[in-house]
Amino acid sequence: MTSLSTSTFSPVAFSLGLLLVMATALPTPVLLGEDSQDGAILNIPEPTSTDKTEDLAKYILEEINVLKQEACDSIYKCRVALAKNNLNLPKMAEKDGCFHNGFNKDTCLMRIITGLLEFQVYIEFLKNNVNEKSSARAVQIGTKALMLMLKQKETYPSIVPTPDPTSNASLMVKMQSQEEWLKKVTVRLILRSLEDFLQYTVRASRLM
């Protein structure tokens, strides 16, 4: 297992809006992303509340809504497949300390950060299988920014275990080998689960 650190990411160009979002949350002046070959510019709006975590999470949710427009949820066989999915997507549970009853800041932060890390392989799959590449890229960069921002909120900074690279590679091969319509189902599942996870994150951020 490895740990989450800013060295995991390489520089990516950002709009003024994202720099404003990250300015007081990150130890470095530039957010670090996975790669920089596309020179992606994200038009993330200036935060409107004092909690930049919530603003960034809501921005990612907006991009997810864009991607959901091309994911299948109206075809009968897709609905059947959605009901029978066996993907081990990250979820929030009561033990994670993110709900109003039993809220625990550090336990919740750890769960959100590890959950967003677990989502990265699925977000990479999104990038490879949607038409709205810019929105998928925005989701990828935004979730990494959110992880780094949340890391700054920890009372006692801790090492965050990351998913096993070999397992992730195997999972990616499995997802990519599906028939095209099943890939669309997988896209829909990922978007729905990530949306739920981020909505819990938004609510939890208001308690921090």
C-alpha positions as CSV (number, residue, x, y, z in Angstrom):
1,M,0.0,0.0,0.0
2,T,1.2,3.6,-0.7
3,S,0.1,6.8,0.8
4,L,-1.6,9.9,-0.6
5,S,0.7,12.9,-1.1
6,T,0.9,15.9,-3.4
7,S,3.8,14.1,-5.2
8,T,1.3,11.7,-6.6
9,F,0.1,14.4,-9.0
10,S,1.8,16.5,-11.8
11,P,0.9,20.1,-12.6
12,V,-2.3,20.9,-14.5
13,A,-3.4,24.4,-15.7
14,F,-6.3,25.8,-13.9
15,S,-8.7,28.8,-14.2
16,L,-8.7,31.7,-11.7
17,G,-11.8,30.2,-10.2
18,L,-10.0,27.0,-9.1
19,L,-7.0,28.9,-7.8
20,L,-9.4,30.9,-5.6
21,V,-11.0,27.7,-4.4
22,M,-7.7,26.1,-3.5
23,A,-5.8,29.2,-2.3
24,T,-6.4,28.8,1.4
25,A,-6.7,25.0,1.5
26,L,-3.5,23.7,-0.2
27,P,0.1,24.1,1.0
28,T,1.2,24.7,-2.6
29,P,0.1,27.5,-5.0
30,V,-0.8,25.1,-7.8
31,L,-3.1,22.1,-7.6
32,L,-1.4,18.9,-8.7
33,G,-3.2,16.6,-11.1
34,E,-2.6,13.3,-12.8
35,D,-1.2,14.6,-16.1
36,S,-0.8,17.8,-18.0
37,Q,-0.7,16.8,-21.7
38,D,-4.1,18.2,-22.5
39,G,-3.5,21.5,-20.6
40,A,-7.1,21.3,-19.3
41,I,-8.6,24.6,-18.2
42,L,-11.4,24.1,-15.8
43,N,-13.9,27.0,-15.5
44,I,-14.6,26.4,-11.8
45,P,-16.5,29.4,-10.4
46,E,-15.3,31.5,-7.6
47,P,-16.6,30.0,-4.3
48,T,-19.7,31.7,-3.0
49,S,-19.5,30.4,0.6
50,T,-16.9,30.3,3.3
51,D,-16.7,26.5,2.9
52,K,-14.7,26.0,-0.3
53,T,-15.1,22.2,0.2
54,E,-18.8,22.4,-0.4
55,D,-18.3,24.7,-3.4
56,L,-15.9,22.3,-5.0
57,A,-18.1,19.3,-4.3
58,K,-21.1,21.0,-5.9
59,Y,-19.0,21.9,-8.9
60,I,-18.1,18.2,-9.4
61,L,-21.8,17.3,-9.0
62,E,-22.7,19.7,-11.9
63,E,-20.2,18.0,-14.1
64,I,-21.6,14.6,-13.2
65,N,-25.1,15.9,-14.3
66,V,-23.6,16.7,-17.7
67,L,-22.2,13.2,-18.0
68,K,-25.4,11.5,-16.8
69,Q,-27.2,12.9,-19.9
70,E,-25.4,10.4,-22.1
71,A,-25.5,7.4,-19.8
72,C,-28.2,4.8,-20.4
73,D,-31.1,4.8,-17.9
74,S,-34.1,4.5,-20.2
75,I,-33.3,1.3,-22.1
76,Y,-35.0,-1.8,-20.5
77,K,-31.9,-4.0,-20.6
78,C,-29.8,-1.3,-19.0
79,R,-32.2,-0.9,-16.2
80,V,-32.1,-4.7,-15.6
81,A,-28.3,-4.6,-15.6
82,L,-28.3,-1.6,-13.2
83,A,-30.4,-3.6,-10.7
84,K,-27.9,-6.6,-10.9
85,N,-24.6,-4.7,-10.8
86,N,-21.7,-6.3,-8.9
87,L,-19.3,-3.3,-8.8
88,N,-17.7,-2.7,-5.4
89,L,-18.2,1.1,-5.6
90,P,-17.5,3.2,-2.5
91,K,-20.4,3.9,-0.2
92,M,-21.1,5.8,3.0
93,A,-22.2,3.8,6.1
94,E,-23.1,4.8,9.6
95,K,-19.8,3.6,10.9
96,D,-18.0,6.2,8.7
97,G,-19.0,9.0,11.1
98,C,-20.3,11.2,8.3
99,F,-24.0,11.2,9.3
100,H,-25.6,13.8,11.6
101,N,-26.1,11.2,14.3
102,G,-22.8,10.0,15.4
103,F,-20.8,12.5,13.4
104,N,-17.0,12.2,13.9
105,K,-14.9,14.7,12.0
106,D,-11.7,12.7,11.6
107,T,-13.3,9.4,10.9
108,C,-15.5,11.0,8.3
109,L,-12.6,12.8,6.6
110,M,-10.7,9.6,6.4
111,R,-13.7,7.8,4.8
112,I,-14.3,10.6,2.3
113,I,-10.6,10.8,1.3
114,T,-10.2,7.0,0.9
115,G,-13.5,6.8,-0.9
116,L,-12.5,9.4,-3.4
117,L,-9.2,7.5,-3.9
118,E,-11.1,4.3,-4.6
119,F,-13.3,6.1,-7.1
120,Q,-10.2,7.1,-9.2
121,V,-10.0,3.9,-11.2
122,Y,-13.8,4.3,-12.0
123,I,-13.3,7.9,-13.0
124,E,-10.5,6.9,-15.3
125,F,-12.9,4.4,-16.9
126,L,-15.4,7.3,-17.4
127,K,-12.7,9.3,-19.2
128,N,-12.2,6.5,-21.6
129,N,-15.9,5.8,-22.3
130,V,-17.9,9.1,-22.4
131,N,-18.2,11.7,-25.2
132,E,-18.0,14.6,-22.8
133,K,-14.2,14.3,-22.1
134,S,-13.9,17.7,-20.6
135,S,-16.6,17.0,-18.0
136,A,-15.0,13.6,-17.2
137,R,-11.6,15.4,-16.9
138,A,-13.2,18.0,-14.6
139,V,-14.6,15.3,-12.4
140,Q,-11.2,13.6,-12.2
141,I,-9.2,16.8,-11.3
142,G,-12.0,18.1,-9.0
143,T,-12.1,14.9,-6.9
144,K,-8.3,15.0,-6.5
145,A,-8.5,18.6,-5.5
146,L,-11.2,17.8,-3.0
147,M,-9.0,15.0,-1.5
148,L,-6.1,17.4,-1.0
149,M,-8.5,20.1,0.5
150,L,-10.0,17.7,2.9
151,K,-6.6,16.4,4.0
152,Q,-6.0,19.9,5.3
153,K,-9.0,19.7,7.6
154,E,-7.7,16.7,9.6
155,T,-7.0,17.4,13.3
156,Y,-4.3,14.8,13.3
157,P,-2.9,14.3,9.8
158,S,-2.6,10.6,8.9
159,I,-1.4,8.3,6.2
160,V,-4.1,7.4,3.7
161,P,-3.8,3.9,2.2
162,T,-4.4,3.8,-1.5
163,P,-5.9,1.0,-3.6
164,D,-3.6,-1.7,-4.8
165,P,-2.4,-0.8,-8.4
166,T,-2.6,-4.4,-9.6
167,S,-6.2,-4.8,-8.5
168,N,-7.1,-1.5,-10.1
169,A,-5.4,-2.6,-13.4
170,S,-7.3,-5.9,-13.3
171,L,-10.6,-4.0,-12.6
172,M,-9.9,-1.7,-15.5
173,V,-9.3,-4.5,-17.9
174,K,-12.5,-6.2,-16.8
175,M,-14.6,-3.1,-17.3
176,Q,-13.1,-2.3,-20.6
177,S,-13.7,-5.8,-22.0
178,Q,-17.5,-5.4,-21.6
179,E,-19.8,-5.0,-24.5
180,E,-20.6,-1.4,-25.4
181,W,-24.0,-1.3,-23.9
182,L,-22.6,-2.8,-20.6
183,K,-20.0,-0.1,-20.6
184,K,-22.8,2.5,-20.7
185,V,-24.4,0.7,-17.8
186,T,-21.1,0.8,-15.9
187,V,-20.8,4.5,-16.6
188,R,-24.3,5.1,-15.2
189,L,-23.5,3.1,-12.1
190,I,-20.3,5.0,-11.5
191,L,-22.0,8.4,-11.9
192,R,-24.9,7.4,-9.6
193,S,-22.6,6.2,-6.9
194,L,-20.2,9.1,-7.1
195,E,-23.1,11.5,-7.0
196,D,-24.5,9.9,-3.8
197,F,-21.0,9.9,-2.3
198,L,-20.5,13.6,-3.0
199,Q,-23.9,14.5,-1.7
200,Y,-23.0,12.9,1.6
201,T,-19.7,14.8,1.4
202,V,-21.5,18.1,1.0
203,R,-23.7,17.4,4.0
204,A,-20.8,16.3,6.1
205,S,-18.8,19.4,5.2
206,R,-21.4,21.5,6.8
207,L,-20.8,19.8,10.2
208,M,-17.0,20.2,10.1
